[in-house]
Amino acid sequence: MATKAVLLVITIIATLVIAQDSPNPSPELCKEICNNPREVKCPGPADASECRSDQVFKANGSLCGCCNACYTKRDLNMVCTSIPQNGEYYLCPEGAYCNYRQVCAKKS
């Protein structure tokens, strides 16, 4: 039984690493993540007052929408690699996106 649980955790972690570049993990993966308290960094902030001044509050903003999240604002050319398993999320400025190099870049 313990072996099955360990394999499930390894599968979820491996899938998260692969899915990190994908903004929308599959519904099946999200169901597994949201139902696994070891993967979900909850409870997140209850409201915007729990975010720092350089952050933006997003209700259900965590990976798969399991929890609330605070997104740290980034400027152009700054690294924007989110690490959902650590509860770290980044937000590029308006008119920009997190490109394939994981850096905030202007939209064309």
C-alpha positions in Angstrom: 0.0 0.0 0.0 2.8 2.4 0.9 4.5 1.6 -2.5 1.3 2.7 -4.3 1.2 6.0 -2.4 4.9 6.7 -3.1 4.4 5.9 -6.8 1.4 8.3 -6.9 3.4 11.1 -5.3 6.3 10.5 -7.7 3.9 10.6 -10.7 2.3 13.8 -9.5 5.7 15.5 -8.9 7.0 14.4 -12.3 3.8 15.6 -14.0 4.1 18.9 -12.2 7.7 19.4 -13.5 6.6 18.6 -17.0 3.4 20.7 -16.7 5.3 23.7 -15.3 5.7 25.0 -18.9 2.0 24.4 -19.6 -0.3 27.1 -18.3 -3.3 24.7 -18.1 -2.7 21.3 -16.6 -5.2 18.6 -17.5 -8.4 18.2 -15.5 -7.3 14.8 -14.4 -4.0 16.2 -13.0 -5.8 19.0 -11.3 -8.2 16.6 -9.6 -5.2 14.6 -8.3 -3.4 17.8 -7.1 -6.3 19.5 -5.4 -7.2 16.2 -3.6 -3.6 15.7 -2.4 -2.9 18.0 0.7 0.9 17.3 0.2 0.8 19.0 -3.2 -1.5 21.9 -2.4 -0.1 25.0 -0.6 -3.4 25.7 1.3 -4.8 27.6 2.9 -3.6 30.4 0.7 -4.2 34.0 1.6 -7.8 34.7 2.7 -7.9 38.1 1.0 -5.8 40.8 -0.5 -4.7 42.1 2.9 -2.4 39.0 3.2 -0.4 39.8 0.1 2.6 42.1 0.1 2.5 45.6 -1.6 4.3 44.2 -4.6 1.8 41.4 -5.0 -1.7 41.0 -6.6 -4.3 38.8 -4.9 -6.1 36.2 -7.1 -9.0 34.2 -5.7 -8.5 30.5 -6.7 -5.3 31.7 -8.4 -3.1 28.7 -7.5 -2.3 25.9 -9.9 -5.6 24.3 -10.9 -7.5 26.9 -8.8 -7.3 24.8 -5.6 -6.4 27.8 -3.4 -6.1 31.6 -3.4 -2.7 33.0 -4.3 -0.6 36.1 -4.2 1.2 36.9 -7.5 4.4 38.9 -7.3 4.5 41.7 -9.9 7.5 41.5 -12.4 8.8 44.0 -14.8 9.8 43.4 -18.4 12.9 41.2 -18.8 12.5 39.8 -15.3 12.3 36.1 -14.6 8.7 34.9 -14.3 9.0 31.2 -13.6 6.2 30.3 -11.3 6.8 27.4 -8.9 3.3 26.2 -7.9 4.5 23.5 -5.5 6.2 26.2 -3.4 3.2 28.6 -3.7 5.3 31.1 -5.8 3.5 32.8 -8.7 4.6 35.8 -10.8 2.7 38.3 -12.9 4.1 40.1 -15.9 3.0 43.7 -16.5 0.0 44.5 -18.7 0.8 44.0 -22.4 3.5 41.4 -21.6 3.6 37.6 -21.1 5.9 35.0 -19.7 7.7 33.8 -22.8 9.4 30.4 -23.5 12.6 31.6 -21.8 10.4 32.3 -18.6 11.1 36.0 -18.9 8.5 38.8 -19.1 8.3 40.0 -22.7 6.1 42.5 -24.6 3.3 40.9 -26.6 3.8 41.4 -30.4 
